[in-house]
Structures are given as C-alpha cells and as structure tokens.
Amino acid sequence: MEEPCYTCRRRRIRCDQSRSPCIKCATSGFQCFASRPLRWVDGLAIRGKLRGVSLTTNKSSPAEKAHSQKDMNSKDGRLVPTTQSALSVERPSEGHVIPLKPLINIPSAIGDFATSDLDAVSRYYLDYYNECICGLFIVYDSDRNPFRALMSLALLDHTLLKCVLALAARHRVNRNCSFRDLTIDASSSLLNAHSDALRFKYQAIQGIAQALGDATSRNKDTTVASIFLLVFLDLLESGSDRWNVHLEGAKRLMESSASDSQAVSRRNSGQTIEDLRNFLASQIYSIETLGGTFVRPKLLSQFDLLGGPQFQETVEQSFLGCPEYLLDAIRYLSARRDTIISSECHDDSTWSYFIQDTIAMIDFIQQFDCSVWASSLPYLGTTPPRGTSSLCTLAQTYKLGALIYGKRVLGALTKECLPLEDLLQELLATIDNLQDDNALYKCILWPIIIAGLECQQQEQRESVRTYMERFWEHTKCVNVINAAKIIEDRWQQGDGTEPSHWIFSIGNLGRDWLLI
C-alpha cells in the first residue's frame, strides 16, 4: 500500500500501510478503503433541493426494481448496489424464500458499499441476521450488541460470513414450523431456505477446517468467533449436534493464543475486537457452566475465566443474563455431582468436607440479593434504560434453579430426600411472571427445565408444557422441542425412587444435549 488508507485517515490514526486491508482496519473490524468510497443515494443529490428527487416518475414494485437492476448487469452476473434492503425484495424466480415483512437496514456503520459485493441471497440473510438473530441471543439488544459487531468482521472473513448466513437461514426455516411439527413442505419456498442453511453450514465448516490447518488463520479472532457461532446454530437445529466439540475447540484456540494476544494483539486491536474477546470468554464460561448440568460428568473441560481478560458484567453483552456469582456456584455444584459418581475413592472425612462445603455453597446462593445485582449493573446502551425489576426476576429464576440443583446434589451426597415443593412452586411462579417480557423470557430455558425435571403434579406439568411452547414461539430454537420430549419421557417412565436421581440420568440419554 503506497498511501495511507482512507479509513485510517478518517479515523485520524496512522495507517501501517503494510498490506490491503491494513492491519489496523482488520483488527478493529473496519473495512479498509484505499480511497473515498462511492455513496449510493436515492435521489440526484446528497443535500439541497435535489435531495431525494429522482428523474423517474413511474412506480415499480421492489421485485421489478431488483430484476431490472439484475438485467442491467447481466454481462457479469453481479447485482448493482442499491439502497433497498434485500429482504424487501421478492425473489420467487430465484427459488428463495419470500419475506413476510420488510426488515430493518444493515447498520450504517457497515453501509451499502461494504455489502455491494454480496449476492442477493447473502444480502437477504445478512439483513435477516441483523433483525432476527442479533437480538435473539442477547438479553437486551443495543448499539453495543456483540452479534451485530460481528457483521462488519464477517464482511472481511468468508468463513465467519458463512456462519452468520447459516444462522439466519436456519432461523428463517424454523420460523414457519410449529412446536409439534417441524416437517418442511416439499412444495414450500422454505425448502430452498433449508437448502441455503445446509449449504452455508457446509461452507462454514469447510472454511473452519482450512483455517485450523493454517497457523496464522487458526489464531484469528474471527476463527474463534466462527466456531462459537456453530454452538448457536446447534441450538437452532437440535441442541445435540456436536455443540460440545465446537465449544471445546473455541476454548482451546482462545487458551492457546492467550499469551500472543496479551503480548501483541491486545495493544494493537481496536475496541471492537477487545469487546469480542471479552464476550466470547464470558459466554463460553456461561454455556459451559449451565450446559454442563445436563450432560455426562466431565464431558466439558474447565474454562478458566479468571485467567482471561477482566471485564464488567453487563446484560447488553450477555447471552442468558445469569449472574456470574450464580454461575460460579452452579459450577461448584456440578463438580460435587461428578465427584459422587467418579471411580475415585474418598474417606469419610473427605465426604464430610464435601457435604459441609455444599451446604455452605447453598447458603451463599440463598443469600444472593437479586435486586442489588440488578440495580448495580452498568448500562451500555443508548436506548432508554431498562427497569431493574424485570432483571431481578430473571436473576431470581436462576437463583431458585440453582437452589433446587444444589439441594439435589446435597441429597445425593447425604442420601437424604430433601423436600423442595416450596422452592418448585416459587420457581414456577417466577417463570410465569416473565411470560410477557419478550426480551427476558428467551433467556430462561435452564430454569424451566429444572422445574420440569422436578414437578410431579399434573397442573405443574401443564404449566411447564405451556412455558416450553412459549419459549419456542420466542426463539424458534429446536433444542426446546427436544427438551420437552426428554421431560415428557421422564414423566411417563419415572426416574427411580430417589428424587435426586435426575441430576445423573439427564446426562445419560445417549446424546449430549445443550438445554439452555
């Protein structure tokens, strides 16, 4: 690169001019422009009297506009960049899904010029990802949403882009399926979306495999992010398609590159990349902790969150919103559960220590103040501040779920049957209070499953069925459908005489389920 890039000049920083794109743009998540990019506008001018004025007077549909643009570029087969969102365009002739409603534009930080090289199908799913996916896997959507920040990085990384598109296509398919029937009509346009989802997933996995074979690509943050997104794709597909392998792979890459990142990359990276690393570390810890309660003992290795970067806990950058304090407690309880069924022998004094320590941990959970936690959270968004009462209720569902889980582990240690009916009733009531909160209800599958595994009365079970179906309507994640089947089977077959037995049997179902 002979001259500093336009992007660095606009950011008022010194361009390294080492390559195109330059290192500073690549690490900060910005598109590197050699010169000032063209700006596509609707009218004859950007400002003044001619702003928004067009010479054409005839009105045409979005579909006609798209096809006319395509005809004008028939020689090279590429679409002319337009200001229209691809999701507002009908594309029956291309055999792809027809949007039910227009979606919001791609963020202005990315812009039409940055996406001009994308074909119509990719642009469609990128728009879909922006509206439907970015807010789905985060507690509160905001301008600091890490999933939306991935969009700018995806335009610079082919593999990450395919992961993003696969997520969007799979959710698009699920949106028109029902809780009781996932069959896709062979004559439906959704069959094409299903093919798109499979194609994007295949391309993403192929890209990840190639990146892992290259020492430079292997340590890129976008490679870790691509693998991480496959975990969320698994939630949309089934909840049991090798999510644990993806999670372990992401953890190993983060741990192996930690020293290099801290020594070199962290000094040169922008805030976007730094936020991405923090987000990946915290959410891996969260998924591993909550997901580990319903799988085989020691299926997942222990990710050292304390050894990584330190950051503030925020719900604007959290997948589930479970307080970190409770995550640490649940993690400890799972370790005690694994101790019970391990082949390692312990003397009476060691068992006594385990019991006393577990009792102390349950007391710590009981003393956790959800309202203090909710009111002390920092606020990162630019939208109106969220109320603390709903966040307090969210934390309460996890607190009650952790108490039930902890007392079942304690019961297994002491071989006692501990009564938990009051806790269960309180948990069901707390879940019920969140049913009308669309933002938070999508975060509480773990407490719902805890309630489902515990309830014995028919009325309680009907409530759990309702909660799970409502969760499906909020998320369209197929893992909740499989969770409902698992719980229904437990209700029908029974699970032995010991109430605490489910903490062991839930991980021995033949497949490793991610039920969060």
N, C-alpha and C positions, 0 to 999 in steps of 0.2 A: 504494500500500500504506500503510494508516493506521498499522499497528503493525509492529514487527519480526517477522520470520517465526519460526516455531517452530524451524526448523533452525538458524538463526544463534544463537538463544537457547540451544539445547542445546550448540552448539559454543563458546559463551561468546565470541562475537565480535560486533562492532557491525554490525547489518544496515543496508545502504544505503537500504532502503525505496523504491528508485527505481521498481520495477516488480515484477510477479509472472511468473515467478520472479525473485528479486533477483539482481543481478549477481554477488555473492559466491558464491551457491549454484551459479549457472550455470557460472561459470569454474572452480569447484572440483569439479564433477562430482557434486554432491549434489542430491537432489530437494528443492525448496523447498516446505515445508508452511506454510500460513498459521496453522494450529492443530495441536494434537497429533493425529496420525493414529490412526485406528482400528487395533486389533491383532486379527487373526484367530487364534483358538486352537482346538485340537481339543476341549477339554472345556468345563466350565462356568466354570472359573476359571483364572487365570494361575498362582496359587500356592495352597498349602494343601491340605486333604484332597480338595477337589473338582477339583484339577488333573488334567486328562486324563479326567475322568469325563463320560460322555455319557448323556443320557436315553434314547437309542435303544438297543435291545437286539438288533434284527435285523441280520444281517450282509448286506452287499450288495457286489457287485463294484465296482471303480473305475469301470467303464463305466456301471453303473447309477447310481452317485452322480453322475457327470458329467451324465447325461441328466436325472436328477431335478432337479438344480440348474438345468439349462437350461430345463426346463419351468416351474419356479417364476418364471423371469424372461422368459417367452415374450412378455410385453407389449412390452418394449423391446428384446428380442433380445440382451441382454448377459448374460454369464455372471457369476454371483456369485463373488467372490474366495473361493478355498478354499485350504487348506494343502496340497493334493495337487499334486504335480508334474504338469504336463500330459503328460509323457512316460509316466506310469504309467497313462494313460487310453487305453483302446481307443476308436477313433473310426471304425469301419467305415461307420457310417451317414453320416458327413460326407465319406466318399470320400478320406480322407487316410491316410497311412502308419500302420501298426500297429507300435509299438515292439517290438523283440525283447527288451528288458530295461528295467527302470526305471532312470532316470538320477538323478544327484545333484540336490539342490535348488539353486535360484538362490541366490547368496551372500547371507548375512544382511544385508550392507551395503545390499543393494537391497531385499529383502523382498517379501512377497506384496502389500502395499498399493501399492507402487510399480508393480507389474505388473498391478494389478487392471483397468486399462482395456484391456489386451490381449485379443484374442480367443483362443480355444483353440488355433488353429493357430499364431499368433505365439508364444504361451507355450510351445507344444511345441518350436518351433525355437529359441527363446531358451534353453530348458533344454538342448537338444541342443548348441548352440553352447558352453554353459558346460562341458560334459563333454568333447566330442569335438574342438572347434576350438581352444579356448584352449590346450590342451596340445600341439596338433599343430604349430603354427607358432612354437614357442618351444623352446629347448634343454631347460630344466628348468622345469616348472610350479611356481609358488609363489604366495604371497599377494600378491606384487608383480607378477604377470603383467599386462603392459600390455593384452593382448587381453581379459582379464577386466575390467580397469578400463574398457574401452570400453562394457561393458554398461550401467553407470549413466549414461554420457553418451548412449547410444543411446535411453534412455527419455525423454530431453529433446530428441532430434533425430530427426525422422521419417526423414530420408534415411539417416543412419547406422544406424538400426534396420533399414531395408530391406537394407542391405549385410550386416549381421550375419545376418539371416534367410536371405539368398540363399546365403551361405557354408554355413550349416547345412543348408539344403535340398539343395544340390548334393552335399555330402559324404554326406548320407543316401542319395542315389541311388547314388553311386559305391560305397558300402559293400557293396551286393549285386551288383555287377558283377565280372566276372573280368578278370584281366590280359590274356587273349586274346580276350575278347568283351565289349564294352560295350553290347550290344544290350539294350534295356529291353523286357520282355514287355508286349505291349499289354493283357493281362488283369491285369497285376500292379498292386498298390497303389502301386508305385514310380512308375508313370506319373503319378499325382497329385502325388507329391513332385517329379517332373521339372517338372510344370506350375507348382508352387509356386516352384521355383527360378527359372524363367524370369520369372514374374510379379514376384517380389521384385527380380530384377535389373533388369527394365524400370523398376519404380518407383524404384529407387535411381538409375539413370542419369537418369531424368526429374527427380528431386529435385536431383541434382548440377547438371544443366543450368540449372535455375531458380536455384540458389544462386550459380552463376557469373555470372548476369545481375544479381545484386544486390550492390552494393559492400560492404554490411555482412556479408551471409552468406558472400560469397566469402572473406573473411579469417578466418572462424571456424575454430578448430582441428578442429571436427567435420567440416567440409567437406573439409579435407585428409585427415583420417582415413578418410572415406568413399571418397575416390578411391584412397587407399592400399590399402584392403581389396579393391578391384577387382583389384589385382595378384595377390592371393592367390586370389581367385575364378578368375582365369585359370589358375593352377596346377592347380586342381581340374577345370577344364573342358577345357583343351587345352595351354596353355603358349604359345599363339601368337595370342591374341585381343586384340591392341592393348594388351598389357601395357605396352609401351614408351611409348605415348601417356599412359596413366594415370600412369606413373612420372614422365614429363616434366611433366605437369600438376601433380602433387603438389609437385615440386621448385620449379616457378615460383611457386606460391602461397606456399610457405614462404619463398622468397627475397624475394618482393615485400612480404610482411608482416613481414619480419625486423626492420626498423627500428621499426615501430609496436609490435611485440611486446616488443622490448627496452626501449623507452621507457616504455610504459604497461602493457601487459598482464602482463608478467612480474612487475611489482611487486604486482599485484592478484590474480594467479592463485594457485590452491592447488597443493599438491604433485602432485595427480593430473594436472592439465594440464601442469605443468612436466615431469613424467616422460613424459607422452605426447609432448611436443615433442622431448625428447631421444631417445626411442625411434624416432620417425618419422625424425629426421635420421640416426641411426646405421644404421637398417635400409635406408633409401633408398641410402645410401652402399654398404652391403654388397650389395644386389641389383644396383645399377648396376655395381659392380666385377666381381662374379662372372658376372653375366648378360652383361656386355659382352665376355667372352672368346669367346662362341659366336655373336655377331651381326655384322652388317656394320660395318666401321670407321666410327667417328664417328656411329653411329646414336643414341647417347645423349650428351647434354651432360654436362659435368663438374660434379658437385655438390661445392660447397666445404664439406666437413665442418669444416675448421679455422675457417672463418668463422662457424660457428654456435656453439651452446652447448657448453661443455666439460663432460664427464661421464666417470665411471669406466666402464671396460669390464666388463660382467658377463654371464654366460651365462643368468641368470634373466630378462634383458631383451634377449635376442638371438635372432634367427630361426635362424641357422645355426651360430653359435659359432665362425666363422673368426676367428682372432686379427687384430686391427686392423693389426698390423705386417705380416702377410702380405697383407692386403687392399691396403695401400699399395704393396707390391712388385708384386702382380699388376696393379694399376692402371698402374704404370710400364711393365711389360712389354707390356701392351695398347697403350699409346701408341707404343712402339717398333714393334710389329707394324703399326700403322696407318701409321707413317712409311714402312715398306718399300713399301707399295702405293699411297702417295699420289702425286699428279702433281707434287709439288714436287721440284725438282732439288737435290741436295746434292753438294758437292765431296768429294774423298777424305778430307780432314781431318775433315769433319763425320761421315762414315760411320765413320771410325776412332774418333771420340769416342763415337758410338752403341754401337759394339762393346765398347769398354772399359767404358763405363758399364753395359751389360747384363751383362758378366762380373762387375763389382763387385756388381750387384744380386743375381745368382745366388749369389755368395759370402755376401752378407748373409742370404739365405734359408737357405743351408746352415748358417750359424752360429746360426740361431734355436733357442733352447732351449725345447722344448715343455713339459718338466717344470717349469721355472721359471715359465713363463707360467701353467700350470695351478695351481700352488701359490700364486701371488701374486694370483689373482682374488679380489675381495671377495665375501662371501656375503650375499645379501639375503633369503633365505627364512627361514621359521620351521620348516620341516621339517628332519629330520636332515641334516647337511652331506653333500654329495656327495663321492665319492672323487676324488682328483686323477689317478689312473692312467688312468681312462677318458677324462677330459678331455685328458690328454696324448696319448692315442691319437687322439682326434678332431683335435687340432691337427696331429698327425703326418700324417694323411691329406691335410690341406690343404697342409702343407709339401711333401710329396712331389709332390702335384699341381702346386703352384706351381713346383717344380724342373723337372718334365717340361715344363710350359708354357714356362718361361723358356729352357730349353735348345733347345726347338723354335724359339723366336723368335731365339735366338742363331744357330742353324744356318741360318735363313733370311737373317740378316744376313751371315754369313761364307760362305754357300753350301757348307757342310760337312755331312756326315752324322754326327751325334753318336750314339754307342751309348747306349741308355737301357734296355737289358733288365734290368739290375740294379735300377734305380730302379722299373721297372714291377713286377717281382716283389715288391719291398718294399712297394709301394703295395697290390698285391692281397692280400698277407698282412696288412697293417694293416687294410684294409677287412674282411677275414674275421674279424679279432679283435673287431670291433664288431657282428657279426651278432646276438648275443644281448643287446645293450644297446638296448632299445626306445626309450629317450629320445634316444640319440645317433645311432642308425642313420638316423633320419629326416632327419638334417642333412647327409648326405654324398653327395647325388646328384652334385654337381660333381666330386669326386674319382673317383666311379665312372665318369662319362662320360669323364674324362681317361684312365682306364685302358682303357675300351672303345675309344677312338679310337687307342690305341697298340698294343693286343695283336694279335699275328699268329698265335700258336699256337692250335689248336683247343681245347686244355684251358683256356687262359686265357679264350677267348671263352665257353666254357660257364660258367666262374666268373662272368663279367660278366653273363650272362643270369640266372643264379641271384640275383646281387646286385640286379639291377633288379626282378625279380619280387618279391623280398623287400621291396624299398623300396615297391613298390605295396601290399603287404599292410600295411605300417606306416602309410602315408599316404593311400592312395586318391586320389592326385594323378595326373590323366591325363597330365600332362606327361612322366612317366617312361615311359609306354607309347609316346608319340611319340618320346621319346629312344631307346628300344630299337629302334624302326623305323628311325630315322636311322642308328644304328650298324650295324644288320643290312644296310642298303643299302650302307653304306661297305665292309663286309666282302665283300659279294658283287661289287660293281663295282670295287673298288680305288680308289685315290685318287692316281694318278700314281706316279712313281718317287721323288719326294722325300719322305722321312719327315715333314718339317715342313709339308707342304702342307695338312694338315688345319686348321692354325690360320687359314688363309684360306678354304678351301672350306666349313667348317662354317657360315659366315655367309652363304653364297650358295645356300641351299636353297629360295629362293622365298618363304619366310616367316621372320619373326623369332621364334625360339624362346627361351623362358626356361627354361633347362635347369639349374635349381638346386634 
